[in-house]
Amino acid sequence: KLRDPSHGAFGSPAEWCALAGAAGFQITECFTTPMKQPDVEWYFATAGTSEENRRAVYRLLEEAPTSAREIFSLQQEEGRWVWWWPRLTLVARLAEKTTCA
């Protein structure tokens, strides 16, 4: 939210599959693959993040718990914060409707 206030939540693969299922889709594939993210400055520029919020994000990155650092491979490369994001691939098809004769 500090980096980009338009973001609401980070849904798990199970949550996305449940949403798709509730909308009438049959899931055929659902998996994540790691995807390296560009440094946080790219996100700041894209979202128009205020200087105050940028400083707050940097504080959070500096103070990130070990668990977050491990899960996201959060680290500095050449003085820039980078991380790996679990990118979701969800393949689904519209479930066929059945009718009673």
CYANA upper distance limits for C-alpha pairs under 8 A (distance plus 0.5 A):
  1 LYS  CA      5 PRO  CA      4.87
  1 LYS  CA      6 SER  CA      7.57
  1 LYS  CA      7 HIS  CA      6.47
  1 LYS  CA      8 GLY  CA      7.84
  2 LEU  CA     49 THR  CA      8.10
  2 LEU  CA     53 ASN  CA      5.90
  2 LEU  CA     54 ARG  CA      8.01
  2 LEU  CA     56 ALA  CA      7.88
  2 LEU  CA     57 VAL  CA      7.13
  3 ARG  CA     43 TYR  CA      7.89
  3 ARG  CA     44 PHE  CA      6.81
  3 ARG  CA     47 ALA  CA      7.61
  3 ARG  CA     49 THR  CA      6.14
  3 ARG  CA     53 ASN  CA      6.96
  3 ARG  CA     54 ARG  CA      7.25
  3 ARG  CA     57 VAL  CA      7.28
  4 ASP  CA     44 PHE  CA      8.29
  4 ASP  CA     47 ALA  CA      6.12
  4 ASP  CA     48 GLY  CA      8.35
  4 ASP  CA     49 THR  CA      7.00
 11 GLY  CA     15 GLU  CA      6.30
 11 GLY  CA     16 TRP  CA      6.96
 12 SER  CA     16 TRP  CA      6.91
 13 PRO  CA     17 CYS  CA      6.64
 13 PRO  CA     30 CYS  CA      7.69
 13 PRO  CA     31 PHE  CA      7.93
 13 PRO  CA     32 THR  CA      8.35
 13 PRO  CA     88 LEU  CA      7.28
 14 ALA  CA     18 ALA  CA      6.61
 15 GLU  CA     19 LEU  CA      6.70
 16 TRP  CA     20 ALA  CA      6.67
 17 CYS  CA     21 GLY  CA      6.52
 17 CYS  CA     27 ILE  CA      7.39
 17 CYS  CA     30 CYS  CA      8.06
 17 CYS  CA     90 LEU  CA      8.10
 18 ALA  CA     22 ALA  CA      6.53
 19 LEU  CA     23 ALA  CA      6.78
 20 ALA  CA     24 GLY  CA      7.09
 20 ALA  CA     25 PHE  CA      5.88
 20 ALA  CA     26 GLN  CA      8.03
 20 ALA  CA     27 ILE  CA      8.04
 20 ALA  CA     92 ALA  CA      8.28
 21 GLY  CA     25 PHE  CA      5.34
 21 GLY  CA     26 GLN  CA      6.53
 21 GLY  CA     27 ILE  CA      7.62
 24 GLY  CA     94 LEU  CA      6.56
 24 GLY  CA     95 ALA  CA      6.28
 25 PHE  CA     92 ALA  CA      6.38
 25 PHE  CA     93 ARG  CA      5.84
 25 PHE  CA     94 LEU  CA      4.90
 25 PHE  CA     95 ALA  CA      5.60
 26 GLN  CA     92 ALA  CA      5.85
 26 GLN  CA     93 ARG  CA      5.87
 26 GLN  CA     94 LEU  CA      6.57
 26 GLN  CA     95 ALA  CA      5.80
 27 ILE  CA     90 LEU  CA      7.81
 27 ILE  CA     91 VAL  CA      6.54
 27 ILE  CA     92 ALA  CA      4.78
 27 ILE  CA     93 ARG  CA      7.16
 28 THR  CA     90 LEU  CA      8.36
 28 THR  CA     91 VAL  CA      6.08
 28 THR  CA     92 ALA  CA      5.79
 28 THR  CA     93 ARG  CA      7.88
 29 GLU  CA     89 THR  CA      7.97
 29 GLU  CA     90 LEU  CA      6.21
 29 GLU  CA     91 VAL  CA      5.46
 29 GLU  CA     92 ALA  CA      7.41
 30 CYS  CA     88 LEU  CA      7.72
 30 CYS  CA     89 THR  CA      6.19
 30 CYS  CA     90 LEU  CA      5.07
 30 CYS  CA     91 VAL  CA      6.92
 31 PHE  CA     88 LEU  CA      6.37
 31 PHE  CA     89 THR  CA      5.96
 31 PHE  CA     90 LEU  CA      7.28
 32 THR  CA     86 PRO  CA      6.03
 32 THR  CA     87 ARG  CA      5.69
 32 THR  CA     88 LEU  CA      4.94
 32 THR  CA     89 THR  CA      6.49
 33 THR  CA     86 PRO  CA      5.99
 33 THR  CA     87 ARG  CA      5.82
 33 THR  CA     88 LEU  CA      7.26
 33 THR  CA     89 THR  CA      8.40
 34 PRO  CA     84 TRP  CA      6.38
 34 PRO  CA     85 TRP  CA      6.07
 34 PRO  CA     86 PRO  CA      5.18
 34 PRO  CA     87 ARG  CA      6.51
 35 MET  CA     84 TRP  CA      5.74
 35 MET  CA     85 TRP  CA      5.64
 35 MET  CA     86 PRO  CA      6.72
 35 MET  CA     87 ARG  CA      6.65
 36 LYS  CA     82 VAL  CA      7.93
 36 LYS  CA     83 TRP  CA      6.41
 36 LYS  CA     84 TRP  CA      4.79
 36 LYS  CA     85 TRP  CA      6.73
 37 GLN  CA     82 VAL  CA      6.60
 37 GLN  CA     83 TRP  CA      6.12
 37 GLN  CA     84 TRP  CA      6.29
 37 GLN  CA     85 TRP  CA      7.19
 38 PRO  CA     42 TRP  CA      6.97
 38 PRO  CA     43 TYR  CA      8.37
 38 PRO  CA     82 VAL  CA      6.65
 38 PRO  CA     83 TRP  CA      8.29
 39 ASP  CA     43 TYR  CA      7.89
 39 ASP  CA     80 ARG  CA      6.34
 39 ASP  CA     81 TRP  CA      5.78
 39 ASP  CA     82 VAL  CA      5.26
 39 ASP  CA     83 TRP  CA      8.26
 40 VAL  CA     44 PHE  CA      6.81
 40 VAL  CA     80 ARG  CA      7.91
 40 VAL  CA     81 TRP  CA      6.43
 40 VAL  CA     82 VAL  CA      7.16
 41 GLU  CA     45 ALA  CA      6.68
 42 TRP  CA     46 THR  CA      6.65
 43 TYR  CA     47 ALA  CA      6.51
 44 PHE  CA     48 GLY  CA      6.21
 44 PHE  CA     49 THR  CA      5.43
 44 PHE  CA     54 ARG  CA      7.69
 45 ALA  CA     49 THR  CA      7.21
 49 THR  CA     53 ASN  CA      6.86
 49 THR  CA     54 ARG  CA      6.85
 50 SER  CA     54 ARG  CA      6.64
 51 GLU  CA     55 ARG  CA      6.77
 52 GLU  CA     56 ALA  CA      6.94
 53 ASN  CA     57 VAL  CA      6.63
 54 ARG  CA     58 TYR  CA      6.73
 55 ARG  CA     59 ARG  CA      6.76
 56 ALA  CA     60 LEU  CA      6.82
 57 VAL  CA     61 LEU  CA      6.68
 58 TYR  CA     62 GLU  CA      6.64
 59 ARG  CA     63 GLU  CA      6.67
 60 LEU  CA     64 ALA  CA      6.26
 61 LEU  CA     81 TRP  CA      8.42
 64 ALA  CA     68 ALA  CA      6.76
 64 ALA  CA     69 ARG  CA      7.05
 65 PRO  CA     69 ARG  CA      6.90
 66 THR  CA     70 GLU  CA      6.62
 67 SER  CA     71 ILE  CA      6.59
 68 ALA  CA     72 PHE  CA      6.51
 68 ALA  CA     73 SER  CA      8.30
 68 ALA  CA     74 LEU  CA      7.75
 69 ARG  CA     73 SER  CA      5.80
 69 ARG  CA     74 LEU  CA      5.05
 69 ARG  CA     75 GLN  CA      7.63
 70 GLU  CA     74 LEU  CA      7.30
 72 PHE  CA     83 TRP  CA      5.99
 72 PHE  CA     84 TRP  CA      5.53
 72 PHE  CA     85 TRP  CA      6.69
 73 SER  CA     83 TRP  CA      5.84
 73 SER  CA     84 TRP  CA      6.29
 74 LEU  CA     81 TRP  CA      7.64
 74 LEU  CA     82 VAL  CA      6.46
 74 LEU  CA     83 TRP  CA      4.95
 74 LEU  CA     84 TRP  CA      7.57
 75 GLN  CA     81 TRP  CA      6.22
 75 GLN  CA     82 VAL  CA      6.17
 75 GLN  CA     83 TRP  CA      6.91
 76 GLN  CA     80 ARG  CA      5.55
 76 GLN  CA     81 TRP  CA      4.96
 76 GLN  CA     82 VAL  CA      6.50
 77 GLU  CA     81 TRP  CA      6.96
 77 GLU  CA     82 VAL  CA      7.33
